[in-house]
Amino acid sequence: MYEFEYELTKSDYVDFNLYHAKNSKIVNKMLIVYRVVGPLLILLGGYYMTDGYKDLIGIIIYGISSLLWFIYCPRLHFKSIKRNITRIIDEGKDTSLFDLRQVVVNEREITEEIIDHKTFKSWKKIVKIGVSKDNLFIYVSDVDALIIPKKIIGDEEESKAFIEYITNKFIK
């Protein structure tokens, strides 16, 4: 049995949303479309702006622009997600996100208690498990997860042991 008491930070929520976006099939498909369609539109626009292939300098500029778009699109996309999530959290009125929470992980379930609210998550309800550099995410639905910062679990070995415990419970 594991027991944790902690408060989440804004960076924990941002980390979860970035992890979720990077591992989402839909977001990755959209990103592929952005990476391919953007350069094609730039090249097509460049073709018409340079009157066909008559202006070699214009063609080179549009070609470099489309290449830069292809290379930097993922970085800009995830930077935009991070900025938007940070804005949403900053303007939000729900301060319970950052309240002290107690999490108990045992053989039967995961219990999370936040001030006056207590939830029980059966192992059968766990959808998947995700691990980022700083956090462990126990998904209870396709878009909602229990966030457990690795720093509260302990050192690297304790963290690996806990993740292995969770994974074994989830697989059964």
JONOR-V408729 format. One line per field, one symbol per residue. ss: DSSP state (H for helix, E for strand, L for the rest). phi: phi as a letter, one per 30 degrees, with the letter a starting at -180 (. if undefined). Layout:
ss = ???
phi = ???
This chain:
ss = LEEEEEELLHHHHHHHHHHHHHLLHHHHHHHHHHHHHHHHHHHHHHHHHLLLLLLHHHHHHHHHHHHHHHHHHHHHHHHHHHHHHHHHHHHLLLHHHHLEEEEEELLLEEEEEELLEEEEEEHHHLLEEEELLLEEEEELLLLLEEEEEHHHHLLHHHHHHHHHHHHHHHHL
phi = .cbbbacdceddddedddedddccdddddddddedcdedddddddddddchicdcdddddddddddddeddcedddddddddddddddddddcdddecddbcbbcbdcaccbbbhcbbbccddddddabbbcdcbcccdcadbbbdcbdddddkdedddddddddddddddd
